[in-house]
Amino acid sequence: MCNKKEKNEQLSIKYKELLHGLYSYGRKLTNDKELVKDCIQDVFLILLEKDVSNIRNLNFYILRSLRNKLMNELSRKHTVNICETSYSYLHERSPEDHLIETEEIIILETCFGQAFDSLTKKQKRLILLYYMEQQSYNEICQSEGICYQTAQNTISQALSRLRKKMS
């Protein structure tokens, strides 16, 4: 990115493009709507200060940053809430349940990361284009210079390998 104004414009476009998906993803991690909104804002504020030109997959980076920010906030919030808990814990999930869920998510992400690392470079690239960049098979074929069937087969093989490694 050349200058600060251009970077701000590009991040603004990226924010508008990803906002709904990031919010949905954040809501899967916590029911706290305001926390999700705050964390999305924080991620983009941090990006404004960073040099993002060397980040290969900005969408994945943003998604991962949001998850990390939410996990940090949730674990910090639960530590504080333990002291402030009243009888409401009888009707809500306990902080321990949230921590267990957070740990399970981290374990799953670690397993997925290891499974993802077992893919070939081509499989990784096509999976990221299809799922993270949300490109169609036709768009992938054009950008990668491959035929439609090759794109489908490569993604299918990658998914099979991921399923096998995750089980």
ChimeraX attribute file (.defattr): number of C-alpha atoms within 10 A of each C-alpha:
attribute: neighborCount
match mode: 1-to-1
recipient: residues
	/A:1	12
	/A:2	7
	/A:3	7
	/A:4	12
	/A:5	10
	/A:6	11
	/A:7	17
	/A:8	15
	/A:9	11
	/A:10	12
	/A:11	18
	/A:12	14
	/A:13	12
	/A:14	15
	/A:15	17
	/A:16	9
	/A:17	12
	/A:18	15
	/A:19	15
	/A:20	11
	/A:21	11
	/A:22	21
	/A:23	16
	/A:24	12
	/A:25	15
	/A:26	22
	/A:27	16
	/A:28	11
	/A:29	17
	/A:30	15
	/A:31	10
	/A:32	12
	/A:33	12
	/A:34	10
	/A:35	17
	/A:36	25
	/A:37	15
	/A:38	12
	/A:39	21
	/A:40	24
	/A:41	15
	/A:42	15
	/A:43	19
	/A:44	19
	/A:45	12
	/A:46	10
	/A:47	16
	/A:48	15
	/A:49	9
	/A:50	9
	/A:51	11
	/A:52	15
	/A:53	10
	/A:54	8
	/A:55	10
	/A:56	9
	/A:57	13
	/A:58	16
	/A:59	18
	/A:60	15
	/A:61	13
	/A:62	19
	/A:63	19
	/A:64	13
	/A:65	19
	/A:66	23
	/A:67	21
	/A:68	15
	/A:69	18
	/A:70	22
	/A:71	19
	/A:72	12
	/A:73	15
	/A:74	20
	/A:75	15
	/A:76	11
	/A:77	12
	/A:78	18
	/A:79	14
	/A:80	12
	/A:81	13
	/A:82	13
	/A:83	8
	/A:84	8
	/A:85	12
	/A:86	9
	/A:87	7
	/A:88	9
	/A:89	11
	/A:90	8
	/A:91	7
	/A:92	9
	/A:93	10
	/A:94	16
	/A:95	19
	/A:96	12
	/A:97	11
	/A:98	16
	/A:99	16
	/A:100	12
	/A:101	13
	/A:102	18
	/A:103	13
	/A:104	12
	/A:105	14
	/A:106	15
	/A:107	12
	/A:108	13
	/A:109	13
	/A:110	12
	/A:111	16
	/A:112	16
	/A:113	13
	/A:114	14
	/A:115	17
	/A:116	21
	/A:117	12
	/A:118	15
	/A:119	17
	/A:120	12
	/A:121	11
	/A:122	14
	/A:123	21
	/A:124	17
	/A:125	14
	/A:126	23
	/A:127	22
	/A:128	17
	/A:129	19
	/A:130	17
	/A:131	11
	/A:132	14
	/A:133	15
	/A:134	12
	/A:135	16
	/A:136	13
	/A:137	20
	/A:138	13
	/A:139	14
	/A:140	21
	/A:141	18
	/A:142	12
	/A:143	11
	/A:144	14
	/A:145	10
	/A:146	13
	/A:147	13
	/A:148	14
	/A:149	11
	/A:150	12
	/A:151	23
	/A:152	15
	/A:153	12
	/A:154	17
	/A:155	21
	/A:156	14
	/A:157	14
	/A:158	22
	/A:159	16
	/A:160	12
	/A:161	16
	/A:162	20
	/A:163	12
	/A:164	10
	/A:165	14
	/A:166	14
	/A:167	6
